[in-house]
Amino acid sequence: MMIRKRLWTRRSGGFPVGLLLIGSVAMAPAAHGQAPRTVVNGHGFVEQTVRMSPEGADQFFALGEHSLFLTSAFSGRGSFLGEFAIRPNGSSPSGFVATVERALVRWRLDDANTFVVGKVHTPVNYWNDAYHHGRIFFPTIDRPLSFSALVPIHTLGVQLRGQNIGSGRFGYDVMAGNGIAASETSAVGVTPAVMAGVHFKPRMGMYVGASIYYDHMEQNGHGSGSGHGAAAMSGDMYRGELDFTLASMSLAFFGEDVEFLAELSGNATVTDSLGTAHNGSAFVYGGARVAPRTVGYALVDWLHLDDEDLHLGAGYAERQAVGLRFDLGAAAVLKGQAERTKALHDHRSGHAEWSYGIRIQLAYTF
């Protein structure tokens, strides 16, 4: 089944999930003159949280985002990938909004090199390249803290990608497209955001990679390419020019019995008024199989935003957690996670207190 193939990919550090899906469809292309062969998968999750914070205790159930993952092969070399999500949104009357998370056309130049045009997950680190919005594939309950601020999750533009080149399974990504402040249909100025990255997969399940991302914003802002969460910035946002540079490194190993992932990011934002501000994040995850269908894991997560930063604002967040992940079969994963968290806050106003919680998540495919 296709879900089994995707689960193996997540654990073994092979192709990113989306590319594997496209490849699996492209291996059986539609015949000339026939309609494209299209495959649709759905993913969602439901979660319960019990939390103790300085404001008191609370417990609640939450219905998380549900996404449709669509792939379609229209020739022996060309294919389409779309990812469409219905996400919780407090400002919507229904509590949810629909978004286009990815929409891209992929053309395979040869066995190793591919040209892509459309909206993609910016491959600045392993997590954003390997996992889509299906929580069933996440090793933990949710994304690293850096995704709430630093990571430019989406890029709408063009990409040249190489995979599994030579004995070291070398890979590369070169991109140009709309920047962080852009919407899906427009952007201020004419300078595209650019990104370059390289990685190696020296053995089965291992990934070592690094990338650099640069965006010159002629008018600072947060558009469809920015993070899924809210930054610490409050009040009136700085609207002048800003240079955003992000350097990222990833080390991953997903074997049958042991799992490890480290993501490190360093960010500099430069303005004429305050000069250079330095931000950073670190996420370290380790897991071990404790039973045939069960993985125990622990994580440490940290995010720091400089006092002088005019793009995100001063901020600090931290999290430590331990958990268990149960494979319920091809279509569902149950996760339990105990954690303590300092939510993203402006640290200039004082130190935030720790919150303690237990989260239980059922993630599934349909």
C-alpha positions as CSV (number, residue, x, y, z in Angstrom):
1,M,0.0,0.0,0.0
2,M,1.2,3.6,-0.6
3,I,0.9,4.5,3.0
4,R,3.4,1.8,3.9
5,K,5.8,3.2,1.4
6,R,5.6,6.6,2.8
7,L,6.1,5.5,6.4
8,W,9.2,3.6,5.4
9,T,10.5,6.8,3.7
10,R,10.1,8.8,6.9
11,R,12.0,6.4,9.0
12,S,14.7,5.6,6.6
13,G,15.7,9.2,5.5
14,G,15.0,8.5,1.8
15,F,13.3,10.8,-0.6
16,P,11.0,13.5,0.9
17,V,7.5,12.2,1.2
18,G,6.0,14.5,-1.5
19,L,8.7,13.5,-4.0
20,L,8.3,9.9,-3.3
21,L,4.6,10.2,-4.0
22,I,5.2,11.9,-7.3
23,G,7.7,9.4,-8.3
24,S,5.4,6.5,-7.4
25,V,2.7,7.9,-9.7
26,A,5.2,8.9,-12.5
27,M,6.3,5.3,-12.7
28,A,2.9,4.4,-14.2
29,P,2.1,7.4,-16.4
30,A,-1.0,7.8,-18.4
31,A,-0.9,6.7,-21.9
32,H,-0.8,9.3,-24.7
33,G,-4.3,10.8,-25.2
34,Q,-5.7,9.5,-21.9
35,A,-6.5,11.4,-18.8
36,P,-3.8,11.8,-16.2
37,R,-3.7,9.2,-13.5
38,T,-4.5,11.0,-10.2
39,V,-4.0,9.7,-6.6
40,V,-5.6,11.5,-3.6
41,N,-4.8,10.8,0.0
42,G,-6.2,12.5,3.1
43,H,-4.5,13.2,6.5
44,G,-5.8,14.6,9.7
45,F,-5.6,14.4,13.5
46,V,-7.5,14.9,16.7
47,E,-5.8,15.8,20.0
48,Q,-6.4,16.2,23.7
49,T,-4.4,18.5,26.0
50,V,-4.3,18.7,29.7
51,R,-2.2,21.7,30.8
52,M,-1.1,23.5,34.0
53,S,0.1,27.1,33.6
54,P,0.5,30.1,35.8
55,E,-3.0,31.2,34.8
56,G,-4.5,27.9,36.0
57,A,-5.4,24.5,34.7
58,D,-7.3,23.6,31.5
59,Q,-8.1,20.6,29.4
60,F,-9.6,20.4,25.9
61,F,-10.0,18.4,22.7
62,A,-8.9,19.9,19.4
63,L,-9.6,19.0,15.8
64,G,-6.4,19.7,13.9
65,E,-5.8,20.5,10.3
66,H,-7.0,18.0,7.6
67,S,-5.3,18.0,4.3
68,L,-5.7,16.4,0.9
69,F,-2.5,15.3,-0.8
70,L,-3.0,14.9,-4.6
71,T,-0.5,13.7,-7.2
72,S,-1.0,13.3,-10.9
73,A,1.3,12.1,-13.7
74,F,0.7,13.6,-17.1
75,S,3.7,12.1,-18.9
76,G,6.6,9.8,-18.4
77,R,8.6,12.7,-17.0
78,G,6.1,15.3,-15.8
79,S,3.8,15.3,-12.8
80,F,1.8,17.5,-10.5
81,L,1.6,17.6,-6.7
82,G,-1.0,19.5,-4.7
83,E,-1.5,19.8,-0.9
84,F,-4.7,21.5,0.2
85,A,-5.4,22.0,4.0
86,I,-8.3,23.0,6.1
87,R,-6.7,24.5,9.2
88,P,-8.0,25.9,12.5
89,N,-8.4,29.7,12.5
90,G,-9.8,31.6,15.4
91,S,-10.9,34.6,13.3
92,S,-13.0,32.5,10.9
93,P,-16.8,32.1,11.8
94,S,-16.5,28.3,11.2
95,G,-13.2,28.0,13.1
96,F,-11.4,26.8,10.0
97,V,-9.9,28.2,6.8
98,A,-8.9,26.4,3.6
99,T,-5.3,27.0,2.2
100,V,-3.2,25.8,-0.7
101,E,-0.1,24.6,1.0
102,R,1.7,23.3,-2.2
103,A,0.9,23.3,-5.9
104,L,3.8,22.4,-8.2
105,V,4.6,20.9,-11.5
106,R,7.7,18.7,-11.5
107,W,9.7,17.7,-14.6
108,R,12.3,15.0,-14.3
109,L,15.3,16.0,-16.5
110,D,17.0,12.7,-15.9
111,D,17.3,10.1,-13.1
112,A,19.0,12.5,-10.7
113,N,17.9,16.1,-11.7
114,T,14.4,17.6,-11.5
115,F,13.0,21.0,-12.4
116,V,10.1,22.3,-10.3
117,V,7.8,25.3,-10.7
118,G,5.0,26.3,-8.3
119,K,4.5,26.6,-4.5
120,V,6.8,24.3,-2.6
121,H,8.0,23.7,1.0
122,T,11.3,25.6,1.1
123,P,14.0,22.9,1.6
124,V,16.0,24.9,4.2
125,N,16.1,21.9,6.6
126,Y,15.3,18.2,6.8
127,W,12.0,18.7,8.5
128,N,10.5,21.1,6.1
129,D,11.6,19.0,3.1
130,A,10.7,15.6,4.4
131,Y,7.3,16.1,6.1
132,H,4.1,17.5,4.7
133,H,1.0,18.4,6.7
134,G,0.1,14.8,7.6
135,R,0.9,14.5,11.4
136,I,0.9,10.7,11.0
137,F,4.4,11.1,9.6
138,F,5.8,13.4,12.3
139,P,8.1,11.7,14.8
140,T,6.7,14.0,17.5
141,I,3.3,15.6,18.0
142,D,4.1,18.9,16.3
143,R,6.8,21.0,14.5
144,P,9.9,22.6,16.1
145,L,9.5,26.1,17.6
146,S,11.5,27.6,14.7
147,F,8.5,27.0,12.4
148,S,6.6,29.7,14.3
149,A,9.1,32.4,13.4
150,L,12.3,31.7,11.5
151,V,11.6,29.1,8.8
152,P,10.3,30.5,5.5
153,I,8.0,27.5,5.1
154,H,6.8,28.2,1.5
155,T,8.3,29.6,-1.6
156,L,6.4,30.3,-4.9
157,G,8.9,30.2,-7.7
158,V,11.3,27.8,-9.5
159,Q,13.6,25.1,-8.2
160,L,16.3,22.9,-9.6
161,R,16.8,19.8,-7.5
162,G,19.3,16.9,-7.6
163,Q,19.0,13.6,-5.6
164,N,21.1,10.5,-5.0
165,I,24.1,11.6,-7.2
166,G,27.2,9.3,-6.9
167,S,28.2,6.9,-4.2
168,G,27.6,9.5,-1.4
169,R,24.1,10.1,-2.6
170,F,24.8,13.8,-3.0
171,G,21.8,16.2,-3.4
172,Y,21.3,19.9,-4.0
173,D,18.5,22.5,-4.2
174,V,18.7,25.9,-5.9
175,M,15.6,28.2,-5.8
176,A,14.4,31.6,-6.6
177,G,10.9,32.9,-5.9
178,N,8.6,35.2,-3.9
179,G,9.9,36.2,-0.5
180,I,8.6,36.1,3.0
181,A,6.6,39.3,2.7
182,A,4.9,38.3,-0.6
183,S,1.4,37.1,-1.1
184,E,0.4,34.3,-3.5
185,T,-0.4,36.9,-6.2
186,S,1.9,39.9,-5.6
187,A,5.1,41.2,-3.9
188,V,6.7,44.6,-3.3
189,G,9.8,45.2,-5.4
190,V,11.6,43.1,-8.0
191,T,14.2,41.2,-6.0
192,P,13.4,37.5,-5.6
193,A,14.3,35.5,-2.5
194,V,17.0,32.9,-3.3
195,M,18.0,29.7,-1.6
196,A,20.8,27.1,-2.1
197,G,21.3,23.9,-0.2
198,V,23.4,20.7,-0.3
199,H,23.0,17.3,1.4
200,F,24.5,13.8,1.6
201,K,23.0,10.5,2.5
202,P,26.1,8.4,3.2
203,R,24.2,5.4,4.4
204,M,20.6,4.2,4.5
205,G,18.5,6.3,6.8
206,M,21.1,9.1,7.3
207,Y,20.9,12.7,6.1
208,V,23.5,15.5,6.5
209,G,22.6,18.9,5.0
210,A,23.1,22.6,5.0
211,S,21.4,25.6,3.3
212,I,21.5,29.4,3.0
213,Y,18.4,31.5,2.4
214,Y,18.4,35.2,1.5
215,D,15.5,37.7,1.1
216,H,15.8,41.4,0.5
217,M,12.5,42.9,1.5
218,E,11.9,46.3,0.0
219,Q,9.0,46.5,2.5
220,N,9.1,44.3,5.6
221,G,6.1,42.1,6.2
222,H,4.8,38.6,6.7
223,G,3.1,37.0,3.8
224,S,2.2,33.4,2.7
225,G,5.8,32.4,2.8
226,S,6.3,33.0,6.5
227,G,5.8,30.6,9.4
228,H,2.6,28.9,10.4
229,G,2.5,30.6,13.9
230,A,2.7,34.2,15.1
231,A,6.0,35.9,16.0
232,A,6.5,37.9,19.1
233,M,6.1,41.2,17.4
234,S,3.4,43.4,18.9
235,G,2.2,46.9,18.0
236,D,3.1,48.6,14.8
237,M,5.3,46.6,12.5
238,Y,8.4,48.1,11.0
239,R,7.7,48.7,7.3
240,G,11.0,49.7,5.9
241,E,13.7,47.8,3.9
242,L,15.1,44.7,5.6
243,D,17.6,41.9,4.6
244,F,16.8,38.5,6.0
245,T,19.5,35.7,5.9
246,L,19.0,32.3,7.3
247,A,21.7,29.5,7.6
248,S,20.5,26.1,8.5
249,M,22.1,22.7,9.3
250,S,20.4,19.3,9.7
251,L,21.7,15.9,10.8
252,A,19.2,13.0,10.7
253,F,19.2,9.3,11.1
254,F,16.0,7.2,11.0
255,G,16.8,3.5,11.4
256,E,14.7,0.6,12.4
257,D,15.6,0.8,16.1
258,V,17.2,4.3,16.6
259,E,16.1,7.7,15.5
260,F,17.9,11.1,15.7
261,L,17.3,14.6,14.3
262,A,19.1,17.8,15.0
263,E,18.1,21.1,13.3
264,L,20.2,24.3,13.9
265,S,19.4,27.7,12.4
266,G,21.1,31.1,12.6
267,N,19.3,34.2,11.3
268,A,20.5,37.7,10.7
269,T,18.1,40.6,9.9
270,V,19.7,43.9,8.8
271,T,18.1,47.4,8.8
272,D,19.5,50.8,8.3
273,S,18.0,52.0,11.6
274,L,19.2,49.3,14.1
275,G,21.9,47.4,12.1
276,T,22.2,43.6,12.4
277,A,20.1,41.5,14.8
278,H,21.0,37.8,15.4
279,N,18.4,35.1,16.0
280,G,18.8,31.4,16.5
281,S,17.0,28.1,17.1
282,A,17.9,24.5,17.9
283,F,15.9,21.3,17.9
284,V,17.2,18.0,19.0
285,Y,15.2,14.8,18.9
286,G,16.1,11.2,19.8
287,G,14.0,8.1,19.7
288,A,14.4,4.3,20.3
289,R,12.2,1.4,19.5
290,V,11.0,-0.1,22.8
291,A,8.5,-2.6,21.3
292,P,7.8,-3.8,17.7
293,R,5.2,-1.0,17.2
294,T,6.4,1.5,19.8
295,V,9.0,4.2,19.9
296,G,10.0,6.2,23.0
297,Y,11.5,9.6,22.4
298,A,12.7,12.9,23.9
299,L,13.2,16.3,22.5
300,V,14.8,19.7,23.4
301,D,13.6,22.8,21.5
302,W,14.8,26.4,21.8
303,L,14.2,29.7,20.0
304,H,15.7,33.1,20.6
305,L,14.9,36.4,18.8
306,D,17.1,39.4,19.3
307,D,16.0,42.6,21.1
308,E,17.0,44.6,18.0
309,D,15.1,42.5,15.5
310,L,12.6,44.5,13.5
311,H,11.1,41.6,11.5
312,L,10.0,39.3,14.2
313,G,10.5,41.3,17.4
314,A,12.3,40.3,20.6
315,G,11.2,36.9,21.8
316,Y,12.1,33.7,23.5
317,A,10.6,30.2,23.6
318,E,11.7,26.8,25.0
319,R,10.3,23.3,25.3
320,Q,11.4,19.9,26.6
321,A,9.3,16.8,26.2
322,V,9.3,13.0,26.4
323,G,6.8,10.8,24.6
324,L,5.7,7.5,23.1
325,R,4.6,6.8,19.6
326,F,2.4,3.8,18.8
327,D,2.0,2.5,15.2
328,L,-1.6,1.4,15.0
329,G,-1.2,0.0,11.5
330,A,-1.0,1.4,8.0
331,A,-3.5,4.2,8.6
332,A,-3.1,5.6,12.2
333,V,-0.5,6.6,14.8
334,L,-1.2,7.4,18.4
335,K,1.3,9.7,20.3
336,G,1.5,10.7,23.9
337,Q,3.8,13.5,25.0
338,A,4.5,15.1,28.4
339,E,6.1,18.5,28.1
340,R,7.1,21.7,29.8
341,T,7.0,24.9,27.7
342,K,7.8,28.5,27.7
343,A,5.6,30.0,25.0
344,L,7.0,32.5,22.6
345,H,7.0,35.8,24.5
346,D,8.8,39.2,24.6
347,H,11.5,38.5,27.1
348,R,12.1,42.2,27.7
349,S,8.9,42.4,29.8
350,G,10.1,39.7,32.2
351,H,10.7,35.9,32.3
352,A,7.8,33.7,31.4
353,E,6.8,30.9,33.7
354,W,6.8,27.2,32.7
355,S,3.6,25.5,31.6
356,Y,3.3,21.7,32.1
357,G,1.1,19.5,29.9
358,I,0.2,16.1,28.6
359,R,-0.9,15.8,25.0
360,I,-2.4,12.8,23.3
361,Q,-2.8,12.8,19.5
362,L,-4.4,10.4,17.1
363,A,-3.1,11.1,13.6
364,Y,-4.6,9.2,10.7
365,T,-4.8,8.9,6.9
366,F,-8.0,8.4,4.9
